[in-house]
């Protein structure tokens, strides 16, 4: 059986992988511009990313315009959430450091997702979710403690 791999069916996977790579480096890249406000970095990313997404999705937006108009309240909530997230994310990078800011941002997403599902969809929280939550919180706590210890050790070394 001969199976050939085409780039076209895997375009979505490649796009998501590339986006994850770019998103994973944003906190580090922003740290190289310490004179820029985290709000400016977040606003630039949000504006540039939003325009690029709108440009790429323009045909779909036009095609579904009737459905979009019918869900204007939900769209407004989404706009507010997307507006707030990058500003909060880059502020957390600035105030807590790249490692802790990223870990807390990524580590708390599943918690809030599950809680929103519980409230709005009335979906029960499973034992698997509870165990994942406990392990995630433990990991966030250990990484946060490890970061503060590493900073103290580095400061002590630089003073000697």
N, C-alpha and C positions, 0 to 999 in steps of 0.2 A: 504494500500500500504506500503510495507516494503522496506525501502531504507537503505542499509548498506553503510557505508563510508569505502573505502579502502585507505590505505596509498599510494599505488602506483600511482593512478591518481592525488593525491595531492602532490606528491613529488616536483614538480616544485614550487608550492606555498610555501611549507615549505622551500625549498632551497632559494627562493627569500627573504622570511621573515628572515631567518637566516643570509643571506648576508647583508640585511638592518640593522639588529641588530649589526653585526660586523662593518659595515661601520659607523654606527652612534656612535660608541664608539672609533673610531680611533683617533680623535682629543683629546679626554680626555686622552686616554692611552698615546699618544705621549707627553702630557703635564707632565706626571710623569717621563719623561726622559729629563729634561731640559738641560743636558750636551750634548745631541745628536743634531746634526744639523738637521733642518727640511728637508734638502735635503737628508740626510742619511736615515731618517725615511721614506720619500717618495720613495726613491730608493729601500729600503728593502721591503716595501709593494708592490711596482710595480713589483719587481723581483720575490718575493715569490708568489704573486697573479697571475702573468703572467705564471709562471711555473706550478702552480696548475691548472689554466684554460687550458693550453695546454695539460697537462697530462689527464685531464678529457675529453677533446674534441679530443683526438688523432685519434680516429676512424673516426670521422666526418671530421677532417682536411685531413686525407689521402684520404678519399672518394671524397672530393671536391677539391682536389689539382689542378685539371685542371682549375676549376673556379677561384680558388685563384690566379693562375698564370695569368689568363686572366685579372684580375683586380688589377694588381700589383701597379698601381699608387694610386688607392683608398685605397688599403691596406697600402701603405706608408704614406698617409695623416692620416689614422687612427692610425698608429703606432706612428707618431709624436705627435698627440693629446693625446693619452694615455700616452705617455712618459712625456709630459709637465704637464698634469693635477695634478698628485699626488705631483710633486715638487712644483707647485704653491699653491696647497691646503694646504700642511703642512707649507709652508712659510707663508701663510696668517694666519694660526693658531698661528704661532710663533710671528708674528709681531702685529696682531690685537687682539689676544685673541681667545679663543675657541668659545665663543658665537658669536661674530661679524664675525669671519672668516667663521664659519659654515653657519650663516644666509645669509651672502653675497654670499657665494658659492652656496648654494641651491636656494636662492632668485633670482639670476641672470640667472640661467640655463634656465628657461622658456623664458626669454627675448631673449637670444641668440638663442635658438631653433627656436622661431618664426621668428626672423630676418633671420636666415639661410634658413628656409622654404620660406620666402618671396623672398630672393635673388635667390636661386637655383631652387625652385619648382614653383615660381611665384604665390604662394598661398596668397590670400588676407588676411589681418589681420582683424579679426572680432571685433565687438563691445564687445563681451564677452571677447575676448583676451585683449582688451584695458582696460576694467574694472578690469580684473584679474591682469593685469600689474600694474595699479594704486594702487590697494589694496596691491599687493606684495611689491611695492616700499615703500608705506606708512608703511607697517609692518616692513620692513628692517630698515627704518629710525627710527621708534619708538623703536625698539629693540636696535639699535645702540646707540640712545640717552639714553635709559634706562640703558644700560651697563656702559656708561661713568659716569652717575650719581651714580650708585651703587658703582663703584670703588672709586669715590671721597668720598662718605659717609663712606665706609669701611676704607679708609685712615684716615679720620678725627676721626673715632672711635678708631683706633689703636694708634693714637697720644695722646689720652686723658688718 
